[in-house]
Amino acid sequence: MISLGSDGGIGSAQLVVVSLCTVLIVGLGFIPRPSRATLAWALAFFVALSSAYLTVGAQAAGAETLRRIGLALLLGPPILIWSGLRSWRGARAYMWAVIPVAVVFAFTFSLPLGVDEYALAFRLSFAVVAVFCGFTIVETRRIPERRERMLLPLTVASITFIGFAISGLVSGLFPSSSSDPLALARSVNGLGILGYMICVVVSLLWLAQGTSAGQVREVSGWARFRATASERLVRARDRQEHAWALLMLRVDDIADIRDAAGEIGFSRIAARFESLVREMFPADADIGRRSAGTVVVLLPRTVPVTREHVRKLLAELSIPPTDGSLQVSASVGWTSVETAGYDFGDLERAARAGLDIAAGEGGDRWHRDRI
């Protein structure tokens, strides 16, 4: 699904689509919201763009070796997309992994292989990259936005990629009488890249923008919140301040609420929840919107004071809304620097684990980790 086809019209369409997607991910994703994640995604599309122009240009010039090298480069973006998702959730990114993989693929494809040997190398390389597409699907289930429907295009594209890789391996078990065993694969894959790039850019741009319908603008952007919170934690560590807590708060049963109230109705509920969080916590607390209906709070307060804020918030949510909208509850994951340290990523992961425990126990409660 990722190689450039031999048809000139398809090649021209691929150049247009890849160029447009690159402009979108850089102009609307990386530049306004620079981070390691958006950098990885921008690099993925730059690699795809370079590969597309190299492949089409080499094909026009009749340079078969360059065309194969361009194809090898185009197998790199799924690795960068996966790496960016890891960085997005605060885990270690492996952007460097694309370099050895691309070098090995480019070297292998540039060898003077026969038709059958090249077909085997192509199918095996495709299968290797499909493994990273599988990792991508796993990451979409681990990030806080995993319940958001806007991740479906990326998930579907990754599943389709894996399906094509499996079908390629299976077809390799049955030798073809054709002089070019990859002819059908090139035709199908040449069209497949159009859908793949569009699906990927839709989901990644949505993540990079950090927006959905009805977002409350007063809540700090996630990138800004993360930077501010990390800086405050560094200062707290230097001063040996221990009364710092990180809370992750999420509306319960988001999928059911979306089904009952619709996307617009859920957006209003999420906005009301985010506003309530800002109202219930003190002014010196840093508040960041992780996704629709999920808010993170960094709070310089002792355990008894923090507990009182959480209790008041859950009690306020238990009061039926006066506007007749759905009444919701929330779960809270609670950690502190005494148990998880001063690294923001460690605190976020600990709070998310507590949040999942609280939600798994029925919601409308908090879970605090202890030493």
SEMAR-659668 format. One record per atom (N, C-alpha, C): residue in one letter; z, x, y. Coordinates in steps of 0.1 Angstrom, whole numbers. Layout:
REM residues N
rest,pz,px,py
a,Z,X,Y
...
END
This chain:
REM residues 371
rest,pz,px,py
m,0,8,-12
m,0,0,0
m,0,9,12
i,-1,22,11
i,1,30,23
i,-10,39,26
s,-20,39,17
s,-31,49,20
s,-42,42,28
l,-50,51,35
l,-60,46,43
l,-73,44,35
g,-79,33,37
g,-91,29,29
g,-103,36,34
s,-113,35,26
s,-126,42,30
s,-135,34,39
d,-132,21,40
d,-140,13,48
d,-138,16,63
g,-149,17,70
g,-147,21,84
g,-140,10,92
g,-143,-3,89
g,-137,-14,97
g,-122,-14,95
i,-118,-12,82
i,-104,-12,79
i,-97,0,86
g,-104,12,85
g,-98,24,92
g,-96,22,107
s,-106,15,113
s,-104,12,128
s,-92,3,130
a,-91,-7,122
a,-80,-17,123
a,-67,-10,121
q,-66,0,112
q,-54,7,109
q,-50,16,121
l,-60,22,127
l,-57,30,139
l,-51,21,150
v,-57,10,152
v,-52,1,163
v,-38,-4,160
v,-36,-8,148
v,-22,-13,144
v,-12,-2,145
v,-14,9,139
v,-5,20,139
v,-2,25,153
s,-13,26,162
s,-11,30,176
s,-2,20,183
l,-5,7,181
l,3,-3,188
l,17,-3,184
c,20,-2,171
c,33,-2,165
c,41,11,171
t,34,22,172
t,41,34,177
t,45,32,191
v,36,26,199
v,39,24,213
v,51,14,214
l,52,4,206
l,62,-6,207
l,76,1,203
i,76,8,192
i,89,14,187
i,94,24,196
v,85,32,203
v,89,42,212
v,93,36,226
g,84,27,231
g,87,21,244
g,98,11,245
l,99,3,234
l,110,-7,234
l,122,-4,225
g,120,6,217
g,131,10,208
g,138,23,212
f,131,34,211
f,138,47,213
f,141,50,228
i,131,47,237
i,134,51,251
i,145,43,258
p,145,30,256
p,157,23,263
p,170,24,255
r,169,27,242
r,182,28,234
r,181,40,225
p,181,52,231
p,180,65,223
p,192,67,214
s,190,70,202
s,200,73,192
s,193,80,180
r,201,85,171
r,195,92,159
r,187,82,151
a,192,70,150
a,185,59,142
a,171,57,149
t,171,54,162
t,158,51,168
t,149,63,169
l,155,75,169
l,147,87,169
l,140,88,155
a,147,85,144
a,141,86,131
a,130,76,130
w,132,64,135
w,121,54,134
w,109,57,143
a,112,63,154
a,101,67,163
a,93,78,156
l,100,88,150
l,93,99,142
l,85,93,131
a,90,83,124
a,83,77,113
a,69,72,118
f,69,65,129
f,56,60,134
f,47,71,140
f,53,81,145
f,45,93,150
f,38,99,138
v,46,101,127
v,40,107,115
v,28,98,110
a,31,84,110
a,20,75,105
a,8,76,115
l,11,77,128
l,0,78,137
l,-8,90,135
s,-2,102,134
s,-9,114,132
s,-17,114,119
s,-11,108,108
s,-17,107,96
s,-30,98,96
a,-29,87,103
a,-40,78,104
a,-52,84,111
y,-49,91,123
y,-60,98,130
y,-66,109,122
l,-57,117,115
l,-62,128,107
l,-71,123,95
t,-66,112,89
t,-73,107,77
t,-87,102,81
v,-87,93,91
v,-100,87,95
v,-109,98,101
g,-104,107,109
g,-112,118,114
g,-118,127,103
a,-110,130,94
a,-114,139,83
a,-125,132,74
q,-123,119,72
q,-132,111,65
q,-146,110,72
a,-145,109,85
a,-158,108,92
a,-165,122,92
a,-157,133,91
a,-163,146,91
a,-166,151,77
g,-162,143,67
g,-165,147,53
g,-156,157,48
a,-144,159,55
a,-134,169,50
a,-124,163,41
e,-127,164,28
e,-119,157,18
e,-105,163,17
t,-104,176,19
t,-90,182,18
t,-81,177,29
l,-87,177,41
l,-79,172,53
l,-76,157,51
r,-85,149,45
r,-82,135,43
r,-70,133,33
r,-70,142,23
r,-59,141,13
r,-46,145,20
i,-46,155,28
i,-34,160,35
i,-29,148,44
g,-38,142,51
g,-34,130,60
g,-28,119,51
l,-33,117,40
l,-27,107,31
l,-13,111,27
a,-11,124,24
a,2,129,20
a,12,126,32
l,8,129,44
l,17,127,56
l,21,112,57
l,12,103,53
l,14,89,55
l,25,84,45
l,28,92,35
l,38,88,26
l,52,92,31
g,53,98,43
g,66,102,48
g,74,92,56
p,68,83,63
p,75,73,71
p,86,65,64
p,84,60,51
p,95,53,45
p,108,61,43
i,107,74,42
i,118,83,41
i,126,83,55
l,118,84,66
l,125,84,79
l,131,70,82
i,124,59,78
i,130,46,80
i,143,44,73
w,144,49,60
w,156,49,53
w,167,57,60
s,163,69,64
s,173,78,71
s,178,71,84
g,169,65,91
g,174,58,103
g,183,47,101
l,181,40,90
l,191,29,86
l,205,35,83
r,205,46,76
r,217,52,73
r,225,56,86
s,217,62,95
s,223,66,108
s,228,54,116
w,221,43,114
w,224,30,121
w,238,25,118
r,242,27,105
r,255,22,101
r,265,33,101
g,262,44,107
g,272,55,109
g,273,65,98
a,264,64,88
a,264,74,77
a,256,86,80
r,257,96,72
r,249,108,74
r,235,105,72
a,227,110,81
a,212,108,80
a,206,120,74
y,195,118,67
y,188,129,60
y,173,129,65
m,171,130,78
m,158,131,83
m,150,143,78
w,157,154,75
w,151,166,71
w,144,164,57
a,148,154,50
a,142,152,36
a,127,149,37
v,122,144,48
v,108,141,49
v,100,154,49
i,106,165,53
i,98,178,55
i,94,183,41
p,104,186,32
p,100,191,19
p,91,182,11
v,94,168,12
v,86,159,5
v,71,159,10
a,70,159,23
a,56,159,29
a,49,172,25
v,56,183,26
v,50,196,22
v,45,196,8
v,54,192,-1
v,50,191,-15
v,38,182,-18
f,38,171,-11
f,27,161,-13
f,14,167,-7
a,15,173,5
a,3,179,11
a,-3,190,3
f,6,199,-2
f,2,210,-10
f,-5,205,-23
t,1,195,-29
t,-4,190,-42
t,-18,183,-40
f,-19,175,-29
f,-31,168,-27
f,-42,177,-23
s,-39,189,-17
s,-49,198,-12
s,-55,207,-23
l,-48,207,-35
l,-53,215,-46
l,-66,209,-51
p,-75,218,-57
p,-88,213,-62
p,-86,206,-75
l,-80,194,-75
l,-78,186,-87
l,-90,178,-90
g,-91,175,-103
g,-101,166,-108
g,-97,152,-105
v,-106,143,-107
v,-104,129,-104
v,-92,123,-111
d,-91,126,-124
d,-79,121,-132
d,-66,127,-127
e,-67,140,-125
e,-54,147,-121
e,-50,142,-107
y,-59,140,-98
y,-56,135,-85
y,-50,121,-85
a,-56,113,-94
a,-51,99,-95
a,-37,99,-100
l,-34,108,-110
l,-20,109,-115
l,-10,114,-104
a,-15,124,-96
a,-6,129,-85
a,-4,118,-75
f,-14,111,-72
f,-13,100,-62
f,-3,90,-67
r,-4,85,-79
r,5,75,-84
r,20,80,-85
l,22,92,-89
l,35,98,-90
l,41,99,-76
s,33,104,-66
s,38,105,-53
s,42,92,-47
f,34,82,-50
f,36,69,-45
f,49,63,-51
a,52,67,-64
a,64,62,-70
a,76,69,-64
v,75,82,-61
v,86,89,-54
v,90,82,-41
v,80,79,-33
v,83,72,-20
v,89,58,-22
a,84,52,-33
a,89,38,-36
a,104,39,-38
v,109,50,-44
v,124,51,-46
v,131,50,-32
f,125,57,-22
f,131,56,-9
f,130,42,-3
c,120,34,-7
c,119,20,-3
c,131,12,-9
g,134,16,-21
g,145,10,-28
g,158,13,-21
f,160,26,-17
f,171,30,-9
f,172,22,4
t,160,19,10
t,160,11,23
t,165,-3,20
i,161,-9,9
i,166,-22,6
i,182,-22,5
v,187,-12,-2
v,201,-10,-3
v,208,-9,11
e,202,-1,19
e,208,0,33
e,208,-12,41
t,197,-21,39
t,197,-33,46
t,208,-43,42
r,214,-40,30
r,225,-48,25
r,238,-42,29
r,238,-30,35
r,251,-24,38
r,254,-24,53
i,243,-25,62
i,246,-25,76
i,252,-39,80
p,259,-39,92
p,265,-51,96
p,256,-63,98
e,243,-60,101
e,234,-71,103
e,227,-76,91
r,233,-73,79
r,227,-76,66
r,224,-91,64
r,232,-100,71
r,230,-114,69
r,219,-120,79
e,214,-111,87
e,204,-116,97
e,190,-117,91
r,183,-128,94
r,170,-131,88
r,159,-122,93
m,162,-115,105
m,151,-107,110
m,150,-94,102
l,158,-92,92
l,157,-80,83
l,148,-84,72
l,144,-96,70
l,135,-100,59
l,122,-93,59
p,115,-92,70
p,102,-85,70
p,103,-71,64
l,113,-63,68
l,115,-50,63
l,118,-50,48
t,126,-60,44
t,129,-61,30
t,117,-65,21
v,110,-74,26
v,97,-78,19
v,87,-67,18
a,86,-60,29
a,76,-48,29
a,81,-38,19
s,94,-35,18
s,99,-25,9
s,97,-29,-5
i,100,-42,-8
i,98,-47,-22
i,83,-47,-26
t,74,-50,-17
t,60,-50,-20
t,56,-36,-22
f,61,-26,-15
f,57,-12,-17
f,61,-8,-31
i,74,-12,-35
i,78,-9,-49
i,69,-15,-59
g,65,-28,-57
g,57,-35,-66
g,43,-28,-68
f,38,-23,-57
f,25,-16,-58
f,27,-3,-65
a,38,4,-63
a,40,17,-70
a,41,14,-85
i,48,4,-89
i,50,1,-104
i,36,-3,-110
s,29,-11,-102
s,16,-15,-108
s,6,-3,-109
g,8,6,-100
g,0,18,-101
g,3,27,-113
l,16,28,-116
l,20,35,-127
l,16,29,-140
v,17,15,-141
v,12,8,-152
v,-3,9,-155
s,-10,8,-144
s,-25,9,-145
s,-29,23,-150
g,-21,33,-146
g,-24,47,-151
g,-23,48,-166
l,-16,39,-172
l,-15,40,-187
l,-27,35,-194
f,-36,28,-187
f,-48,23,-192
f,-60,30,-185
p,-66,40,-191
p,-77,48,-185
p,-88,39,-181
s,-93,41,-169
s,-104,34,-164
s,-118,41,-166
s,-128,33,-169
s,-141,39,-171
s,-148,42,-158
s,-142,38,-147
s,-149,41,-134
s,-148,55,-131
s,-158,60,-123
s,-158,74,-119
s,-147,77,-109
d,-142,66,-102
d,-131,68,-92
d,-120,58,-96
p,-110,62,-104
p,-99,53,-108
p,-91,47,-97
l,-91,53,-85
l,-83,49,-74
l,-91,40,-64
a,-103,36,-67
a,-111,28,-58
a,-105,15,-54
l,-100,8,-64
l,-93,-5,-62
l,-81,-3,-54
a,-73,8,-57
a,-60,10,-50
a,-63,13,-36
r,-74,21,-33
r,-76,24,-19
r,-80,11,-11
s,-87,2,-17
s,-91,-10,-10
s,-79,-19,-7
v,-71,-21,-17
v,-59,-29,-15
v,-49,-22,-6
n,-47,-9,-7
n,-37,-2,1
n,-42,-1,15
g,-55,0,17
g,-60,0,31
g,-56,-12,39
l,-56,-24,32
l,-52,-36,39
l,-37,-37,39
g,-30,-31,29
g,-16,-32,28
g,-8,-26,39
i,-14,-15,45
i,-7,-8,55
i,-6,-16,68
l,-16,-25,70
l,-15,-33,82
l,-3,-42,81
g,-1,-49,70
g,11,-58,69
g,24,-50,68
y,23,-38,62
y,36,-30,61
y,41,-26,74
m,32,-20,83
m,36,-15,96
m,41,-27,105
i,34,-38,104
i,38,-49,112
i,52,-54,108
c,54,-56,95
c,67,-60,90
c,78,-51,94
v,76,-38,92
v,86,-28,96
v,89,-28,110
v,79,-28,119
v,82,-27,133
v,89,-40,138
v,87,-51,132
v,94,-63,136
v,109,-62,134
s,113,-57,122
s,127,-56,119
s,134,-45,127
l,127,-33,127
l,133,-22,134
l,134,-24,149
l,124,-30,155
l,126,-33,169
l,137,-43,172
w,139,-53,163
w,150,-62,165
w,163,-55,164
l,164,-45,154
l,177,-38,153
l,179,-29,165
a,168,-22,170
a,169,-13,181
a,173,-20,194
q,168,-32,196
q,171,-40,208
q,185,-45,207
g,190,-48,195
g,204,-53,194
g,205,-66,200
t,195,-75,200
t,195,-88,206
t,191,-98,197
s,196,-110,200
s,191,-122,193
s,193,-134,203
a,188,-145,200
a,189,-157,209
a,203,-159,213
g,205,-161,226
g,218,-165,230
g,228,-153,231
q,223,-141,231
q,233,-130,232
q,241,-130,245
v,253,-127,244
v,262,-127,256
v,260,-113,263
r,255,-113,275
r,251,-100,281
r,263,-92,286
e,275,-99,287
e,287,-92,292
e,292,-83,281
v,289,-86,269
v,294,-77,258
v,286,-64,258
s,293,-53,258
s,286,-40,259
s,276,-38,248
g,265,-31,252
g,255,-28,242
g,261,-18,232
w,256,-19,219
w,263,-12,209
w,263,3,211
a,251,8,215
a,250,23,217
a,260,28,228
r,261,20,239
r,270,23,249
r,285,22,245
f,287,12,237
f,301,10,232
f,305,22,223
r,296,25,214
r,299,36,204
r,302,49,211
a,293,52,222
a,295,64,229
a,309,64,237
t,312,53,243
t,324,52,251
t,336,52,241
a,336,45,230
a,347,45,221
a,349,59,215
s,338,66,212
s,340,79,206
s,346,89,216
e,342,88,229
e,348,96,239
e,363,93,241
r,367,81,241
r,381,77,242
r,389,82,230
l,383,81,218
l,390,86,207
l,392,101,207
v,383,108,212
v,384,123,214
v,396,126,223
r,396,119,234
r,407,121,244
r,421,117,238
a,421,107,230
a,433,102,223
a,438,113,213
r,428,119,206
r,432,129,196
r,438,141,203
d,431,145,215
d,436,157,222
d,450,155,227
r,453,143,231
r,466,140,237
r,476,135,226
q,472,135,213
q,480,131,202
q,486,117,204
e,477,108,208
e,481,94,210
e,478,87,197
h,487,80,191
h,486,74,178
h,485,58,178
a,487,52,190
a,487,38,190
a,473,33,194
w,463,36,185
w,449,31,187
w,445,24,175
a,439,12,177
a,434,4,166
a,420,0,168
l,412,-1,157
l,399,-6,157
l,398,-19,149
l,393,-29,155
l,392,-42,149
l,377,-46,147
m,373,-51,136
m,360,-56,134
m,361,-71,131
l,356,-80,140
l,358,-94,139
l,345,-101,136
r,344,-110,126
r,332,-117,123
r,334,-131,120
v,325,-140,125
v,325,-154,122
v,324,-156,107
d,332,-165,101
d,331,-167,86
d,318,-176,83
d,313,-174,71
d,302,-182,66
d,290,-184,75
i,285,-172,79
i,274,-172,89
i,262,-179,83
a,259,-176,71
a,247,-182,64
a,248,-198,64
d,260,-203,61
d,262,-217,60
d,261,-223,74
i,266,-216,84
i,266,-221,98
i,251,-222,102
r,243,-212,99
r,229,-212,103
r,222,-224,97
d,225,-226,84
d,218,-238,77
d,222,-251,84
a,235,-252,88
a,240,-265,93
a,236,-267,108
a,237,-256,116
a,235,-257,130
a,221,-252,135
g,214,-245,126
g,201,-240,130
g,204,-227,138
e,193,-220,141
e,194,-207,147
e,199,-208,161
i,195,-218,169
i,199,-220,182
i,214,-223,182
g,218,-233,174
g,232,-237,173
g,241,-225,169
f,236,-217,160
f,245,-205,156
f,246,-195,167
s,235,-193,175
s,235,-184,186
s,246,-189,196
r,247,-202,198
r,257,-207,208
r,271,-205,202
i,273,-207,189
i,286,-204,183
i,289,-190,184
a,280,-181,181
a,283,-166,182
a,286,-162,196
a,279,-168,206
a,281,-165,220
a,295,-169,224
r,299,-181,220
r,313,-186,223
r,324,-178,216
f,321,-173,204
f,330,-164,197
f,332,-151,204
e,321,-145,208
e,321,-132,215
e,328,-134,229
s,326,-145,236
s,333,-147,248
s,348,-149,246
l,352,-155,236
l,366,-157,232
l,373,-144,229
v,366,-135,222
v,372,-122,219
v,374,-115,232
r,365,-115,242
r,367,-108,254
r,379,-114,262
e,380,-127,261
e,391,-134,268
e,405,-131,262
m,406,-129,249
m,418,-128,242
m,424,-114,242
f,415,-104,244
f,420,-90,244
f,421,-85,258
p,430,-75,260
p,433,-70,273
p,421,-62,279
a,421,-60,293
a,410,-55,300
a,407,-40,296
d,417,-33,291
d,415,-19,288
d,409,-17,274
a,407,-28,267
a,401,-28,253
a,386,-26,255
d,380,-18,247
d,365,-16,246
d,360,-26,236
i,349,-34,240
i,344,-44,231
i,329,-42,230
g,324,-42,217
g,310,-40,214
g,305,-50,205
r,293,-55,207
r,287,-66,199
r,279,-59,188
r,284,-59,176
r,277,-52,165
r,264,-60,160
s,266,-73,159
s,255,-82,156
s,259,-96,160
a,250,-106,159
a,254,-119,163
a,265,-124,154
g,276,-127,161
g,288,-132,154
g,298,-121,149
t,294,-108,152
t,303,-97,148
t,306,-88,160
v,319,-86,162
v,323,-79,174
v,333,-68,170
v,333,-57,176
v,342,-46,173
v,350,-43,186
v,363,-41,184
v,373,-39,195
v,380,-26,193
l,380,-18,202
l,389,-6,202
l,400,-8,212
l,412,-8,206
l,424,-13,214
l,435,-2,214
p,440,2,226
p,451,12,226
p,465,4,227
r,468,-1,215
r,481,-9,215
r,488,-6,201
t,501,-9,201
t,509,-7,189
t,506,-18,179
v,511,-17,167
v,508,-27,157
v,513,-41,160
p,526,-42,165
p,530,-56,169
p,522,-62,180
v,518,-55,190
v,510,-61,201
v,496,-64,196
t,490,-56,188
t,477,-59,182
t,477,-71,173
r,488,-72,165
r,489,-83,156
r,490,-96,164
e,497,-96,175
e,498,-108,184
e,485,-112,189
h,477,-102,194
h,464,-106,199
h,455,-112,188
v,455,-107,176
v,447,-112,165
v,452,-126,162
r,465,-128,161
r,470,-142,158
r,466,-152,169
k,466,-148,181
k,462,-158,192
k,448,-161,191
l,439,-151,187
l,425,-153,186
l,422,-163,174
l,428,-161,163
l,426,-170,151
l,432,-184,154
a,443,-184,161
a,448,-197,164
a,439,-205,174
e,433,-198,183
e,424,-204,193
e,412,-209,186
l,407,-202,176
l,395,-207,168
l,399,-219,160
s,411,-221,156
s,415,-233,148
s,415,-246,156
i,414,-245,170
i,413,-257,178
i,399,-262,178
p,397,-275,175
p,384,-281,175
p,377,-279,188
p,364,-276,189
p,357,-274,202
p,356,-288,209
t,357,-288,222
t,356,-300,229
t,342,-305,231
d,332,-296,229
d,318,-300,230
d,312,-306,218
g,321,-308,207
g,316,-314,195
g,308,-305,186
s,307,-292,189
s,300,-283,180
s,309,-280,168
l,302,-272,159
l,309,-269,146
l,322,-260,149
q,332,-264,142
q,344,-255,143
q,343,-244,133
v,346,-232,137
v,344,-220,128
v,358,-212,128
s,358,-204,118
s,369,-195,116
s,364,-180,117
a,372,-171,116
a,368,-157,116
a,377,-148,107
s,371,-137,103
s,378,-127,95
s,379,-114,104
v,390,-107,101
v,392,-95,110
v,396,-83,100
g,389,-72,102
g,392,-60,96
g,399,-51,106
w,411,-45,102
w,419,-38,111
w,423,-24,106
t,420,-14,113
t,424,-1,109
t,429,7,122
s,435,18,120
s,441,26,131
s,438,41,129
v,440,48,139
v,438,63,139
v,448,70,129
e,459,63,127
e,469,69,118
e,465,68,103
t,456,59,100
t,451,58,86
t,437,63,84
a,429,62,94
a,414,65,93
a,410,77,101
g,419,82,110
g,416,94,118
g,409,89,131
y,404,99,138
y,399,97,152
y,384,96,152
d,377,98,141
d,363,97,141
d,358,83,141
f,349,79,150
f,346,65,152
f,339,60,139
g,330,68,133
g,323,64,121
g,333,60,109
d,343,69,108
d,353,66,97
d,361,53,100
l,365,52,113
l,372,39,117
l,364,27,115
e,351,28,118
e,342,16,116
e,341,12,102
r,339,22,93
r,338,20,79
r,351,14,73
a,362,19,78
a,375,13,73
a,377,-1,78
a,373,-4,90
a,375,-17,95
a,365,-27,88
r,353,-22,85
r,343,-31,78
r,348,-34,64
a,354,-24,57
a,360,-26,44
a,371,-37,45
g,380,-36,55
g,390,-46,56
g,385,-60,59
l,374,-60,67
l,367,-73,71
l,362,-79,58
d,355,-71,50
d,350,-77,37
d,361,-82,28
i,372,-75,28
i,383,-80,20
i,389,-93,25
a,391,-94,38
a,396,-106,45
a,386,-118,42
a,373,-115,44
a,363,-126,41
a,363,-130,27
g,364,-120,18
g,364,-123,4
g,376,-132,-1
e,387,-131,6
e,399,-139,3
e,399,-153,9
g,388,-156,15
g,387,-170,21
g,385,-170,35
g,386,-159,42
g,384,-159,57
g,396,-165,64
d,394,-166,78
d,405,-171,87
d,417,-163,85
r,416,-149,84
r,427,-140,83
r,423,-126,86
w,433,-117,87
w,430,-103,89
w,434,-95,77
h,429,-83,76
h,433,-73,66
h,435,-60,73
r,447,-54,72
r,450,-42,79
r,452,-31,68
d,445,-20,69
d,448,-9,60
d,461,-2,63
r,467,4,54
r,480,10,56
r,480,24,50
i,489,32,55
i,490,46,50
i,494,46,35
END
